[in-house]
Amino acid sequence: MNTSNEPVNTVDYGVSVNEPSRVEYLQHICARILEIIKCDPSKGGNLLEVGVYRGGTLLVLARALRDAGLEGKKVYAIDTFEGHPYSDGHEVHPQGKYADVEVERIQELLNQQGLSEYVEFIKGRVEDVLGADSEPGRRIPLSEISFAHIDCDLEKPIAHCCRILDEKMPPHGVLFFDDYMHDHCPGATRAIQRHFGEDVEPIEIEANRRITAWSCLIELRARRKEGNTLVEFEKYKYGYKNNRNKSFELRDIDLEIRRGDIICVVGKSGCGKSTLLKSIADILPEAETNHGVRRHEAFSSGGSIGYLFQHEEWLDWCSVWKNLDTLLRIATDWPAEKRNSKIAESLHFGGLGEQFSDIDDLKNELPKNLSGGQQRRVALGSVLCLDTRLYLLDEPTDKFDFKLKVDVQEELYRRWFLDPDFTCVVVTHDLDEAVFLGDHVICMDDGKIIAAKENKLKGMRSGVRYGRKDFADAVREIESVFYNEWGR
């Protein structure tokens, strides 16, 4: 951090004042978002840099956009190149501190690296450039900004960024604030905490054997959950006897499923995971001990839940296509044209369509002629094509090879990340899968929830899961909690 008041043209352009590990983290988060957006560019994909200093971070963002291969997207770079028109009274922020920044020098660097086409510079005060939709000064399509890096130090512009970006960016948007909790930028910290709350945690990044925490990440998706509860269990109990007169029960289940949650359920075979899913869906036989559950009124109508059962049930004498059409006729009131479109979507899910010369071949293919993994892909695709409020998935990837399992997990994560209404409960035996997908991970044993843990990777999961320390640490932490409970 440059703590003197010397003109900034005395330092190197194109060099970030952030430590290398912080830049790497920012680059990783940005690249991860662009990777997700690439599947659906209509969701956004533009980037925003508020407060260009030496241009180092701007180069990082431009490279990420180029490497993502998203056509027509750009980084909007904003700075008051004439200098800040105000000061927060701190010695490193005198009025006009950035007066000596030469945007031409930064543009030259972009040209040298072939990045100029990805960057659009906008000159002016932050408050003027990032105006409201109704204001004539608004010059950036904020509804198409997926990632914003804010480094303008001072309280007034930061406060404006907090308000307008929180309001106008898409639900999946992510804000990365520099200089949060930094003693040089007390105004920035005040503005962020005033808008987002005092419980905003700084990002701890290790570099040169020391921990720094000068930035914070705000995920708008998490903030925009309305918190409305879809299903809630409170001391829920359910008991039954099977046809061999063997009894089983769920006991004292406390669980809340809110809009936008992904909850992963792990546990030993036979511990009650599938029974819990059926309790959520309200498809278990009535029993005297069935009580302690409240459901949102939306679940009183059909089509509100998409359920992937642990084992597929097919009409063996009907083609795969006819099976799916029958399912959609029962579950929806869609016309034939929409059903056909959704069936084709289901059959393409997980790359299944690529294994046939023509997707129409599956119109005559019987389920028995598909492998177990292919049948599972069709079943999962058919559930995900439904327009539902809640998805219940019982071991969705158990029959998949490693690559397909990862691909399907990524697709589930992508849908969740881009859609604040996507709500899902996943039963799995794979703890890596639970940590990657789940906001919350719960562990069951003998009909009870014995442990529940909020995933510390909540939100921006790692794009390269296996081998990354943050992912391995999260798995290890949840693993230790659950094994300690099982050992009691």
Helices and strands as residue ranges (DSSP letters): G 8-10, H 20-37, G 41-43, E 46-50, H 56-68, E 75-79, H 103-112, G 116-118, E 119-123, H 126-129, G 142-144, E 145-150, H 155-168, E 174-178, H 186-196, E 203-207, E 210-219, H 220-223, E 229-241, E 247-258, E 262-267, H 273-281, E 291-295, G 297-300, E 305-308, H 320-331, H 336-348, G 349-355, G 359-363, G 367-369, H 372-384, E 390-394, H 402-418, E 424-427, H 431-437, E 440-445, E 448-454, H 469-486
